[in-house]
Amino acid sequence: MEAGEALQKLPGIGSSMAEHIKEIAKTGRFLALEHTHQEFPRTLVQLIQLEKLGPKKAKRLYDELSITSLSDLKTALDTWKVEALLGFGAKTAANLRRALAAYTQHTSRFLRSDAEPLLQPLLHYLRQGPGIEALEVAGSYRRRQETLGDVDILIACEEPQPVMQHFQSFPLVKHIEIAGTARSAAILQSGLRVDLRIVPRRFYGAALHYFTGSKAHNVAVRKLALESGLRLNEYGIFRVPVGSRVAELGKEEGERVGGGGGRGCLPHYWYGLGPTGVAGGPRRDPGCPTGYTAHPCDSR
């Protein structure tokens, strides 16, 4: 800023973010944030961290029951006030009690060294599931982070339902949080939360890249793809049809040019860093469809 260079040249900084940064640098304040703090208590954000409690229901709890924190929510649940709200009911209240208990128990992260022996029996069990073509642990575990909030597992399989049933039947599962056809989440008896996603084999490489990379990494790679006339998501790499707007395209619309699987990716790329591990974005590789070095979606 002192040199007069545009902040937008930095990865992940758009025009609005640049204005916010300038405001903070010049005044030491961020008025929009101050106005939000005046309108809503800071502790209100705790509510939307609970499973199955979105912003709309959190606002209703605030507006109608003056709930501003997790302790307020617990008191309202203990006094049966939540059930009485229109659109909530006994089932929603039960889900919130369970989510609140799980959040309280699992707000602390697991050391990777502690999570490793807890995870291995599940991985061994899952690999015995029917029709599994590939299985990898993704997320912060695959990025080799020292601590884990939860564990993300990705499986390639054409018939997901039997595998999901196999996962949910694991003897050390304490509670099933999500039970879908392509995604399930469970709390193990150890307290470790496991999120399982199943995709067809043709999407596996792209999905593994997407669910391994940090937010900064995924933003940086999608930006590179767009600069090359391509679109990247968890389903693959697609050429953007001439005259089309990316935001209006379906998830698999356009000519698919990669995403089935291939090479791995060095850890510093998963954080949106350059080849030397410093900020600046991924290094270009003309041989890769997105121009990205060691791209895990490369189908070569």
Buried (B, 14 or more C-beta within 10 A) or exposed (E): EEEEEEBEEBBBBEEEEBEBBEBEEEEEEBEEEEEEEEEBBEEBEBBEEBBEBEEEBBBBBBEBBEBBBBEBBBEBBEEEBBBEBEEBEEEBBEBBBBBBEBBEEBEEBBEBEBBEEBBEBBBEBBEEBEBBEBBBBBBBBBBEBEEBBBBBBBBBBEEBEEBBEBBEEBEEBEEEBEEEEBBBBBBBEBEBBBBBBBBBEBBBBBBBBBBBBBEBBBBBBBBBBBEBEBBBBBBBBBBBBEEEEBEEBEEEBBEBBBBBBBBBBEBBBBBBBBBEEEBBBBEBBEEBBBBBBBBBBBBE
